[in-house]
Amino acid sequence: METQGHEVHLRHVETDVLIPKMMREKAKELCADKVDAFTHCCKESGILMAFKCRKENSALKDCLIHHYQNPGFFEECKQQYIQEKLEYEKTGIPAKHRGQKLPASM
């Protein structure tokens, strides 16, 4: 796999753990309405949630599985991971900290 003329090597842990983790996080964002519906149902149902929230749980699972099994979604997440990895190699700043402002005293 190449990105802007550079060969990018991904380790086993990146393709089997880190990229799937990114997929799960992004899928939860894309299925946010179903996550919210399931969460709301669980809060309203208390200990009976296993019975009362089947419909919401099923809709959430279907949405998440749709994304997890989509090869295009995996490729999109892989490319985003590679871009973040290359940016980290250039700057030394992890993606989650890149948008933060530095304190004025620095």
N, C-alpha and C positions, 0 to 999 in steps of 0.2 A: 504494500500500500504506500502511496506517495502523497505528500502534501507539499505543494509549492516547490517541487523539484527535490525534496528531501525524502529519503526512505525512512519511514517511521516504524520502528520495531515495537510491537506491543507484547508485553510479557503475559504469560498464562494467567496470572492473577488479575491483570488488567481486563482481558477479554472474558474471563469467567467469573470475576467478582466485581471489579470496579465499574465496568460499563453496565452490567446488569443492575447494579445498585443505582446508577444514574437513571437507567430505564424505569426502575420502580418509582423513584422520586418524581420523574417527569410524568409518568403515567398517573400518579396520584393527583398531580396538578391538572392533567387533562380530564380526569374523572372527578374533579372537585365537587361537582353537584351531587354525584352519587355517594361520595365520601361523606358529604354534609348530611344527606338524607339518611344514611345508615347511622351516623353518629347521633343525629337528632332522635331517630327511632330508638336507639339503645338507651339514651338518656330518659326518654319517656316511658320505656317499657320495664326498666329495672331488671330484676332477675328473670323475667319472662322474655327477655330479648331474643333468646334462641328460637322461640316460637313465633313471636310477633313480628320480627324483623327479617323473616326469610326472603320476602320480595326485595327489600332494599339490599340485603346481603348478596342475593343472586345477581341483581343489576350491577352492583359494584364489582363482583367477581368477573362478570361478563365483560365489563368495560376494561378492567385491568388486563385480562387474558387477551382481549383483542389487541392491545398494544404490545404485550409481551411476545406474542406470536407473530408480530408483523416484522418481516425482515427489513423493510424500509425504515421502521422506527429504530431498530437496532443499528442500522447504518448511520442514521441521523445522530444518534447518541454517541456512536463510535467517533464520528467526525468531530463532534463537539468536544469529546474527551481528548482527542488528538490536539485540537486547537488549544485547549486549556493546558495540556502537557507541554506543548511547544512554547506557549506564553510563559509558563512557569520556568522552563529552562532558560528563557531569555531574561526574565525579571527577578526570579527567585521569590516571587509573591504568589501564594496560592490563590486560585480563582475566588474562593470565598472571602478573601481579604482585599482583593483588588479594588473593589468599589468603595472601600472605606477611606475616609479622609484622614490625613495625618494630623496629629494635634498641632495647634498653632505654636506651641513652645519649641517645636523641633526646629 
